[in-house]
């Protein structure tokens, strides 16, 4: 194990070791002195422990705190060169095997993310090597019912050993997470380079494609289908060679077995998988053909806006071959993207006259320049696309050209979650915590491809380092929680303020609505009263018109009767005078007028009888006096209108006139009720009130 020295501080005193129990006591005491919040667990410690350790002059060795990489262990600050722990090789005897776990890896940067977890660049503190750690959430696996896929990936990777397949080095689990540690391939995803370059030249694509073919051939020979081949799952090593990764959907299958599970990425799915008629290893050759098509054209062979349309195209439509491709490349794509799996290049069966299987693919004219043995033994120089990318980065003035230069900034720019960092360190203070948290579904998940040995002294210092690292992480987590709590509290206050504002607005709106409703009801009430008043006035007017008509007719008949009676009395007097003169023997000469009067006597008598008869009939239809309720209603109307006029500042003289008229009305009504006063008197009083009220109202309006 290659380790660098950790400098010591000479305190001029005899050095002795600090026991783990004493360290824990110091840590807990310092944590309680510096942190006043709730203790989540006994291993919650803060920065004060660093001072405590520095002041302890009796330690066996001094730790170089500036080289332990505490900032980087939390995944927050930029990646620096993290020095491995090194103990002076004074006691190389009595070394013990280390049970390696996720706590022995410093988490540096996020380099990828998938449906079930994240991929993080890590550094092994035991050998200073970089690895890629895949962190998977057990909760998400259980929720999506994909536990078996993860176990299958672990089992398959432990069986594979091929230069073009990413190897699994370690596998761990904690209470809530699974960890797969694989080689870190610093060249990044092929997808990253395709998006940056657009497409690859045929010579470059030929090299990468030949290495992929050998990887798929190796998988199929071991009874494994990948089922998720795409640019994101093809990685480049630092030397430019390819490696297939992400075996989460891989499955072990026999030569004659058929599978019906629909899985993978839609643009790279074979027609037989979409049709669900059962498929075998041939689906990988279709996916490889779709991947090769994208390498040469920058797009998959079939694309669509909807899944249904994409499935229809893959099942029934032909793909378009660009005119700039050579005949060999076009022929290779046609063979790999053959919809009939039995005729597909790479999966067709050999006959007496034709070579089938992967041998036919290798002998295709497109690969005439390929030495397959040299490719397999890494004797062919890869294309220089990685060097070109680095040169472009330098030209663009990028200051940091670290191990993640070939990874997308959308991943590397993110901070690693404190919960993930703390989960990797869960075994530091509670070695049995992960075992206690594991369930039967993940029995036997752990795997170690390498073993490490350390002396007790090295183990003690390493545990101290890990505890200090955990302390730093916990402190940062607590600070983050504090900030989040403050943020949440501010948000809560803002929310309360917003709600109070809304409640106030609603209250004001309700008050305005109540006022408007009150005004509406008042208006409706006034309208109803006005309508009722108008109805009563109309009814009063009708009654008054009837009374007027009756009185006019009666007066007219009475005048005629009176006139006729007078004429008949004159005729009677004339007859008496004539009779006296006749008795006295006096001669009398009648004038023409007198003769005419005497001639009309019978006519007048007849007319008088008719008039008397009409009078009697008219008396029978006498409408009587104005109804009391109309008189009272009219009185109320007059008084109401009078009050309204008074409110608009009319003169005292007008008010006295109105009051006099009010009194007159009251008197007329009282007399009418007591003695059934003649209708003519009531009408006279009412008309007088009408005239006076109209004059006062008009005068008031003019003043306003």
C-alpha positions in Angstrom: 0.0 0.0 0.0 1.6 3.2 -1.2 1.1 6.0 1.3 2.6 9.5 1.8 3.9 10.6 5.1 1.8 12.8 7.4 4.1 15.4 9.1 4.5 15.3 12.9 4.8 18.1 15.4 7.6 17.7 17.9 6.2 18.7 21.2 9.4 17.7 23.1 7.5 15.2 25.2 7.1 11.4 25.2 4.4 10.5 22.8 1.8 8.0 23.6 -1.4 6.8 21.8 -4.9 8.0 22.4 -7.4 5.3 22.7 -10.5 5.3 20.6 -12.7 5.6 23.7 -10.8 8.6 24.9 -11.1 10.2 21.5 -14.9 9.7 21.5 -15.1 11.3 25.0 -13.1 14.3 23.8 -15.2 14.6 20.7 -18.5 14.4 22.5 -17.4 16.9 25.2 -16.2 19.4 22.6 -19.4 19.0 20.6 -21.6 19.7 23.6 -19.5 22.8 24.4 -19.7 24.2 20.8 -23.1 23.1 19.7 -26.2 24.1 21.6 -28.7 22.5 19.3 -30.2 19.0 19.6 -27.7 16.1 19.4 -28.9 13.9 16.6 -26.6 11.0 17.6 -23.5 10.6 19.8 -21.1 11.2 17.0 -22.3 14.7 16.3 -19.2 16.9 16.6 -18.0 20.2 15.4 -14.9 22.1 14.6 -13.9 22.5 18.2 -12.6 18.9 18.1 -9.8 20.0 15.8 -8.5 22.4 18.4 -8.9 19.8 21.1 -6.8 17.3 19.1 -4.2 19.9 18.3 -3.8 20.8 22.0 -3.3 17.2 23.0 0.5 17.0 23.1 0.6 13.3 24.0 -0.7 11.9 20.7 1.3 9.2 18.9 1.3 11.2 15.7 0.1 14.6 14.6 -2.4 14.8 11.7 -1.8 17.4 8.9 -5.3 18.8 9.0 -4.7 20.8 5.9 -4.1 17.6 3.9 -7.0 15.6 5.1 -9.5 17.1 2.6 -12.3 17.9 5.0 -13.8 20.5 2.6 -13.8 18.1 -0.3 -15.1 15.2 1.9 -18.4 17.1 2.1 -18.5 17.4 -1.6 -18.9 21.2 -1.4 -15.6 22.9 -2.4 -13.6 22.5 -5.6 -11.6 19.3 -6.1 -8.1 19.4 -4.7 -5.5 16.7 -4.6 -6.5 14.7 -1.5 -3.5 13.2 0.2 -3.9 9.6 1.3 -3.3 8.8 5.0 0.2 7.6 5.6 1.6 6.3 8.7 5.4 6.1 9.2 6.4 2.5 8.4 7.9 1.9 11.8 5.8 -1.1 12.6 5.1 -3.2 9.6 4.5 -6.3 11.5 1.1 -7.4 12.9 -0.9 -5.9 10.0 -4.6 -6.6 9.9 -7.0 -6.8 7.0 -9.3 -3.8 6.5 -12.9 -4.5 5.9 -13.3 -1.8 3.2 -16.5 0.2 3.1 -17.9 3.4 1.7 -16.3 5.3 4.5 -12.9 4.7 2.9 -13.7 6.9 -0.1 -13.6 10.7 -0.3 -16.5 12.0 -2.3 -15.3 14.6 -4.8 -17.7 15.5 -7.5 -21.0 14.4 -9.1 -20.3 13.0 -12.6 -23.7 11.4 -13.5 -27.3 10.8 -12.5 -29.8 8.2 -13.3 -33.3 7.0 -12.4 -32.2 5.3 -9.2 -29.3 7.3 -7.9 -26.2 9.3 -8.6 -22.6 8.5 -9.9 -19.9 10.3 -7.9 -16.1 10.6 -8.5 -14.4 9.3 -5.3 -10.9 8.7 -4.1 -9.8 5.7 -2.1 -8.0 6.9 1.0 -6.1 3.5 1.2 -4.5 3.6 -2.2 -5.2 7.2 -3.6 -6.9 5.7 -6.6 -9.9 7.4 -8.3 -13.1 5.4 -8.7 -16.7 6.0 -9.8 -19.2 5.2 -7.0 -22.8 4.5 -8.0 -25.1 5.4 -5.1 -28.5 3.8 -5.4 -31.5 4.6 -3.1 -33.1 1.4 -1.7 -36.4 3.4 -1.3 -36.6 4.2 -5.0 -35.7 0.6 -6.0 -38.5 -0.7 -3.8 -41.0 1.9 -5.0 -40.3 1.1 -8.6 -40.0 -2.7 -7.9 -36.5 -2.9 -9.4 -34.6 -4.6 -6.6 -33.9 -7.6 -8.8 -32.4 -5.5 -11.5 -29.8 -4.0 -9.1 -28.9 -7.4 -7.7 -28.6 -8.7 -11.2 -26.2 -5.9 -12.2 -24.0 -6.6 -9.2 -24.0 -10.3 -9.9 -23.2 -9.8 -13.7 -20.4 -7.3 -13.1 -18.7 -9.6 -10.6 -18.5 -12.3 -13.4 -17.2 -10.1 -16.2 -13.6 -9.4 -17.0 -13.1 -7.7 -20.3 -11.1 -4.7 -21.4 -14.2 -3.1 -23.0 -16.5 -3.6 -20.0 -16.2 -1.5 -16.9 -15.2 -3.7 -14.0 -16.8 -3.7 -10.5 -14.3 -3.2 -7.7 -16.4 -3.0 -4.6 -20.0 -3.3 -3.5 -21.4 -2.1 -0.2 -24.7 -1.3 1.4 -25.9 0.9 4.2 -29.3 1.3 5.9 -30.8 3.3 3.0 -28.2 3.1 0.1 -26.4 0.6 -2.1 -22.9 1.4 -3.4 -21.3 0.0 -6.5 -17.6 1.1 -6.9 -16.2 0.8 -10.4 -13.1 2.1 -12.3 -13.3 5.8 -13.0 -13.1 6.3 -16.8 -11.9 9.9 -17.2 -12.8 10.1 -20.9 -16.5 10.6 -20.0 -19.6 9.5 -21.9 -19.6 9.0 -25.7 -22.8 11.0 -25.5 -20.9 14.0 -24.2 -18.5 13.9 -27.1 -21.2 13.3 -29.7 -23.1 16.4 -28.5 -19.9 18.4 -28.5 -18.7 17.3 -31.9 -22.1 16.6 -33.6 -20.9 13.4 -35.3 -17.8 11.2 -35.8 -15.9 10.6 -38.9 -16.2 7.0 -40.3 -12.6 6.1 -39.4 -13.1 7.2 -35.7 -16.5 5.6 -35.5 -15.1 2.3 -37.0 -12.6 2.0 -34.2 -15.1 2.6 -31.4 -17.7 0.4 -33.0 -15.2 -2.5 -33.4 -14.4 -2.3 -29.6 -18.2 -2.3 -28.8 -18.7 -5.3 -31.0 -16.1 -7.3 -29.1 -17.7 -6.3 -25.8 -21.2 -7.4 -27.0 -19.7 -10.6 -28.4 -18.1 -11.3 -25.0 -21.5 -10.6 -23.2 -23.4 -12.9 -25.5 -20.8 -15.7 -25.2 -21.4 -15.5 -21.4 -25.2 -15.7 -21.9 -25.9 -12.0 -21.1 -27.8 -9.4 -23.0 -27.3 -5.7 -22.2 -30.8 -4.3 -23.4 -29.8 -0.6 -22.8 -27.1 0.2 -25.3 -27.0 4.0 -26.0 -24.3 6.8 -26.1 -24.8 7.5 -22.4 -23.8 3.9 -21.5 -20.6 3.9 -23.5 -17.7 5.5 -21.6 -14.2 6.3 -22.7 -11.1 5.5 -20.7 -8.4 8.1 -20.3 -6.4 6.4 -23.1 -9.4 6.7 -25.5 -10.7 3.1 -25.4 -14.4 2.4 -24.9 -16.1 0.6 -22.0 -19.7 -0.5 -21.7 -21.4 0.4 -18.5 -24.8 0.4 -16.7 -25.9 -3.2 -16.5 -29.0 -2.4 -14.6 -31.2 -3.9 -17.3 -28.9 -6.7 -18.3 -30.2 -10.2 -18.1 -28.7 -13.7 -18.2 -30.3 -15.7 -21.0 -29.8 -18.9 -22.9 -29.3 -19.3 -26.6 -32.9 -20.5 -27.2 -34.6 -18.4 -24.4 -37.1 -15.7 -25.2 -37.8 -12.6 -23.1 -40.8 -10.3 -23.3 -39.9 -7.5 -20.8 -40.1 -4.0 -22.4 -37.1 -2.1 -21.2 -34.4 0.3 -22.3 -34.5 3.6 -24.2 -37.2 4.0 -26.8 -35.0 5.3 -29.7 -32.7 2.3 -29.5 -35.4 -0.5 -28.9 -35.6 -3.3 -31.5 -38.9 -4.0 -33.3 -39.3 -7.4 -31.7 -39.0 -5.9 -28.2 -41.7 -3.2 -29.0 -44.0 -5.9 -30.5 -43.5 -8.1 -27.3 -43.5 -11.2 -29.3 -40.4 -12.5 -27.4 -36.8 -11.5 -28.2 -33.3 -12.7 -27.6 -29.7 -11.5 -28.0 -30.5 -10.0 -31.4 -31.9 -6.8 -29.7 -28.4 -5.8 -28.7 -27.3 -5.8 -32.4 -30.3 -3.5 -33.3 -29.4 -1.1 -30.5 -25.8 -1.2 -31.6 -26.9 -0.4 -35.1 -29.0 2.6 -33.9 -26.0 3.8 -31.8 -23.7 3.5 -34.8 -26.2 5.4 -36.9 -26.2 8.2 -34.3 -22.4 8.3 -34.2 -22.3 8.9 -38.0 -25.3 11.2 -38.3 -25.7 12.8 -34.9 -29.3 11.5 -34.5 -31.0 8.1 -33.9 -32.5 6.4 -37.0 -36.1 7.0 -35.8 -37.4 10.0 -33.9 -40.9 11.3 -33.1 -42.8 13.6 -30.8 -44.8 10.9 -29.2 -44.0 7.4 -28.0 -46.8 5.9 -30.1 -45.5 7.5 -33.3 -42.0 6.4 -32.5 -43.1 2.8 -32.0 -45.0 2.9 -35.3 -41.9 4.1 -37.2 -39.6 1.5 -35.7 -42.1 -1.3 -36.5 -43.0 -0.3 -40.1 -41.0 2.6 -41.6 -37.6 2.5 -43.2 -34.8 4.8 -42.0 -33.1 7.3 -44.2 -29.4 6.9 -45.1 -27.5 10.2 -45.6 -25.9 10.5 -49.0 -22.5 11.4 -47.5 -22.0 7.9 -46.0 -19.9 5.4 -47.8 -21.3 2.2 -49.4 -19.8 0.1 -46.6 -21.3 2.2 -43.8 -24.7 2.2 -45.5 -24.6 -1.6 -46.0 -23.6 -2.1 -42.4 -26.5 0.0 -41.1 -29.0 -1.8 -43.3 -27.7 -5.2 -42.0 -27.9 -4.1 -38.3 -31.2 -2.3 -38.6 -33.0 -5.2 -40.3 -36.4 -5.5 -38.8 -36.4 -9.3 -39.2 -34.2 -10.5 -36.3 -33.4 -13.8 -38.0 -31.9 -11.9 -40.9 -30.2 -9.2 -38.8 -26.4 -8.9 -39.1 -24.8 -10.3 -36.0 -27.7 -12.6 -35.1 -28.4 -14.5 -38.4 -27.6 -18.2 -38.3 -24.7 -19.8 -40.2 -25.5 -22.2 -43.1 -23.4 -24.3 -45.5 -23.1 -21.4 -47.8 -23.2 -18.3 -45.6 -21.4 -17.3 -42.4 -23.8 -16.0 -39.7 -23.6 -14.6 -36.2 -21.0 -12.1 -35.1 -18.5 -13.6 -37.5 -20.5 -12.3 -40.4 -20.5 -8.9 -38.8 -16.7 -8.9 -38.3 -16.2 -9.9 -41.9 -18.3 -7.1 -43.2 -16.6 -4.9 -45.9 -16.8 -1.9 -43.5 -14.3 -3.7 -41.2 -11.8 -4.8 -43.9 -9.1 -2.5 -42.3 -9.7 -3.8 -38.8 -7.3 -6.3 -37.1 -9.7 -7.8 -34.5 -6.9 -9.4 -32.5 -5.0 -6.1 -32.3 -8.2 -4.3 -31.3 -8.9 -6.9 -28.5 -5.3 -6.6 -27.1 -5.5 -2.7 -27.2 -2.7 -2.5 -29.8 -4.5 0.0 -32.0 -4.1 3.7 -31.2 -7.5 5.3 -30.4 -8.7 8.5 -32.1 -7.6 11.7 -30.4 -11.0 13.2 -29.6 -10.1 13.5 -25.9 -6.9 15.4 -26.8 -8.9 17.6 -29.1 -11.4 18.4 -26.3 -8.6 19.3 -23.9 -7.0 21.5 -26.5 -10.3 23.3 -27.1 -10.7 23.7 -23.3 -7.3 25.3 -23.1 -8.0 27.5 -26.0 -11.2 28.7 -24.4 -9.3 29.7 -21.3 -10.8 27.1 -18.9 -8.7 27.3 -15.8 -9.5 23.9 -14.3 -8.6 20.9 -16.4 -9.2 18.2 -13.7 -10.3 14.6 -13.9 -13.9 15.6 -14.7 -13.1 17.8 -17.8 -14.9 15.3 -20.0 -18.1 15.3 -18.0 -21.0 17.6 -18.3 -21.0 20.7 -16.1 -24.6 20.1 -15.3 -23.4 17.3 -13.1 -20.0 18.4 -12.0 -21.3 21.8 -11.0 -23.8 20.3 -8.5 -23.0 19.9 -4.8 -23.1 16.4 -3.3 -25.9 15.9 -0.9 -24.8 15.9 2.8 -27.1 12.9 3.4 -25.1 10.9 0.9 -21.8 11.9 2.4 -23.0 11.1 5.9 -24.4 7.8 4.7 -21.0 6.8 3.3 -19.5 7.5 6.8 -22.3 5.7 8.7 -19.9 2.8 9.6 -17.3 5.1 11.1 -18.9 5.3 14.6 -21.4 2.4 14.2 -19.7 -0.4 12.4 -22.8 -2.6 12.6 -25.2 0.1 11.5 -25.4 -1.0 7.8 -25.8 -4.6 8.8 -28.6 -3.8 11.1 -30.3 -1.7 8.4 -29.9 -4.3 5.6 -32.7 -6.6 4.8 -32.9 -10.1 3.4 -33.4 -8.8 -0.2 -29.8 -7.6 -0.3 -28.1 -10.5 1.4 -24.7 -11.2 -0.1 -24.6 -7.8 -1.9 -21.2 -6.8 -0.5 -18.2 -7.5 -2.7 -14.5 -6.6 -2.6 -12.2 -7.1 -5.6 -9.2 -5.9 -3.6 -8.0 -6.3 0.0 -6.0 -3.9 2.2 -3.9 -4.4 5.3 -2.9 -1.9 7.9 -1.3 -1.9 11.3 -3.3 -1.1 14.4 -1.6 2.2 14.6 -2.6 3.0 11.0 -6.1 1.9 11.6 -6.4 4.1 14.7 -5.2 7.2 12.8 -7.4 6.3 9.9 -10.4 6.0 12.2 -9.5 9.4 13.7 -9.3 10.9 10.3 -12.7 9.4 9.4 -14.3 10.7 12.6 -13.0 14.1 12.0 -14.3 14.0 8.5 -17.7 12.9 9.8 -17.5 15.8 12.3 -17.0 18.3 9.5 -19.8 16.8 7.4 -22.2 16.9 10.3 -21.3 20.4 11.2 -21.9 21.5 7.6 -25.1 19.6 7.5 -26.2 21.3 10.7 -25.3 24.7 9.3 -27.2 23.9 6.2 -30.2 22.7 8.2 -30.0 26.0 10.2 -29.9 28.0 7.0 -32.8 26.0 5.7 -34.7 26.4 8.9 -34.1 30.2 8.8 -35.2 30.2 5.2 -38.3 28.1 6.0 -39.1 30.4 8.9 -38.8 33.4 6.6 -40.9 31.7 4.1 -43.4 30.9 6.8 -43.5 34.5 7.9 -43.9 35.6 4.4 -46.7 33.1 3.9 -48.4 34.3 7.1 -48.0 37.9 5.9 -49.4 37.0 2.6 -52.3 35.1 4.2 -53.1 38.1 6.5 -53.0 40.4 3.5 -55.3 38.0 1.7 -57.6 37.8 4.7 -57.6 41.6 5.0 -58.4 41.9 1.3 -61.2 39.3 1.7 -62.6 41.2 4.7 -62.5 44.5 2.8 -64.1 42.8 -0.1 -66.8 41.3 2.1 -67.4 44.7 3.7 -67.7 46.2 0.2 -70.0 43.4 -0.8 -72.1 43.9 2.3 -72.4 47.7 1.7 -73.2 47.0 -2.0 -75.8 44.4 -0.9 -77.3 46.8 1.6 -77.5 49.5 -1.0 -79.0 47.0 -3.5 -81.6 45.9 -1.0 -82.3 49.5 -0.1 -82.6 50.4 -3.7 -84.9 47.5 -4.3 -86.9 48.5 -1.2 -87.2 52.1 -2.4 -88.1 50.9 -5.9 -90.8 48.6 -4.5 -92.1 51.4 -2.3 -92.0 53.8 -5.3 -93.8 51.3 -7.4 -96.3 50.7 -4.6 -96.7 54.4 -4.2 -97.2 54.9 -7.9 -99.7 52.2 -7.9 -101.7 53.8 -5.1 -101.5 57.1 -6.8 -102.7 55.6 -10.1 -105.5 53.9 -8.2 -106.4 57.1 -6.4 -106.4 58.9 -9.7 -108.8 56.3 -11.2 -111.1 56.7 -8.3 -111.0 60.5 -8.5 -111.7 60.3 -12.2 -114.7 58.1 -11.6 -116.0 60.4 -8.8 -115.4 63.4 -11.1 -117.3 61.8 -13.9 -120.1 60.8 -11.6 -120.4 64.3 -10.1 -120.3 65.9 -13.6 -123.0 63.7 -14.9 -125.1 64.2 -11.7 -124.6 67.9 -11.8 -125.6 68.0 -15.5 -128.8 66.0 -14.9 -129.7 68.1 -11.9 -129.2 71.3 -13.9 -131.4 70.0 -16.6 -134.1 68.8 -14.1 -134.0 72.2 -12.4 -134.3 74.0 -15.7 -137.2 71.8 -16.9 -139.0 72.2 -13.6 -138.5 76.0 -13.8 -139.9 76.0 -17.3 -142.9 73.8 -16.2 -143.6 76.2 -13.3 -143.5 79.1 -15.8 -146.0 77.2 -18.0 -148.1 76.3 -15.0 -148.2 80.0 -13.9 -149.0 81.0 -17.5 -151.9 78.5 -17.6 -153.2 79.8 -14.3 -153.1 83.3 -15.5 -154.9 82.3 -18.7 -157.5 80.5 -16.7 -158.1 83.5 -14.4 -158.5 85.8 -17.3 -160.9 83.3 -18.9 -162.9 83.2 -15.7 -163.0 86.9 -15.5 -164.0 87.1 -19.1 -161.0 89.2 -19.9 -159.8 88.8 -23.4 -156.1 87.8 -23.7 -153.9 87.6 -26.6 -150.9 85.2 -26.3 -147.6 86.1 -27.7 -145.6 83.7 -29.9 -143.2 82.9 -27.1 -146.0 82.1 -24.8 -147.7 79.9 -27.3 -144.4 78.1 -27.9 -144.0 77.5 -24.2 -147.4 76.1 -23.9 -146.7 73.9 -26.9 -143.6 72.4 -25.2 -145.3 71.5 -22.0 -145.9 67.9 -22.8 -142.4 67.6 -24.2 -140.8 69.2 -21.1 -142.8 66.9 -18.8 -141.7 63.9 -20.9 -138.1 65.1 -20.7 -138.3 65.7 -17.0 -139.5 62.2 -16.4 -136.5 60.9 -18.4 -134.1 63.1 -16.5 -135.5 62.0 -13.1 -135.2 58.4 -14.2 -131.6 59.0 -15.2 -131.0 60.7 -11.9 -132.4 57.7 -10.0 -130.3 55.3 -12.1 -127.2 57.4 -11.5 -127.8 57.5 -7.8 -127.8 53.7 -7.9 -124.3 53.8 -9.4 -122.9 56.3 -6.9 -119.1 55.4 -6.4 -119.2 56.8 -3.0 -116.4 58.7 -1.3 -112.7 58.1 -2.0 -111.6 54.9 -0.1 -109.9 55.5 3.2 -106.8 53.5 2.5 -106.1 55.7 -0.6 -106.6 58.8 1.4 -104.2 57.6 4.1 -101.7 56.3 1.6 -101.7 59.6 -0.2 -101.3 61.4 3.1 -98.2 59.2 3.9 -96.8 60.0 0.5 -97.3 63.7 0.9 -95.7 63.6 4.4 -92.7 61.5 3.0 -92.1 63.7 0.1 -92.4 66.7 2.4 -89.7 65.3 4.7 -87.5 64.8 1.7 -88.0 68.3 0.6 -87.3 69.6 4.1 -84.0 67.6 4.1 -83.1 69.7 1.0 -83.3 73.0 2.9 -86.6 74.5 1.9 -87.8 77.7 3.5 -89.8 78.0 6.7 -92.7 79.5 4.7 -92.9 76.4 2.5 -92.7 74.1 5.6 -95.6 76.0 7.2 -97.7 75.6 4.1 -97.0 71.8 4.0 -97.8 71.5 7.7 -101.1 73.4 7.2 -102.0 71.1 4.4 -101.0 68.1 6.5 -103.3 69.3 9.2 -106.1 70.0 6.7 -105.8 66.5 5.4 -105.8 65.0 8.9 -108.9 67.0 9.7 -110.7 66.0 6.5 -109.9 62.4 7.2 -111.1 62.6 10.8 -114.4 64.2 9.8 -114.8 61.7 6.9 -114.4 58.8 9.2 -116.8 60.2 11.9 -119.6 61.6 9.7 -119.1 60.2 6.2 -118.4 63.7 4.9 -119.3 64.3 1.3 -116.8 63.1 -1.3 -116.7 66.6 -2.7 -115.1 68.0 0.4 -112.5 65.3 0.5 -111.7 65.9 -3.1 -111.4 69.6 -2.6 -109.0 69.2 0.3 -107.0 66.6 -1.6 -106.7 68.9 -4.7 -105.6 71.7 -2.5 -102.9 69.6 -0.9 -101.8 68.4 -4.4 -101.5 72.0 -5.7 -99.6 73.3 -2.6 -97.3 70.3 -2.5 -96.5 70.6 -6.2 -95.7 74.3 -5.8 -93.4 73.7 -2.8 -91.6 70.8 -4.6 -91.0 72.9 -7.7 -89.7 75.8 -5.7 -87.3 73.5 -3.8 -86.0 71.9 -7.0 -85.3 75.4 -8.5 -83.4 76.3 -5.4 -81.3 73.2 -5.6 
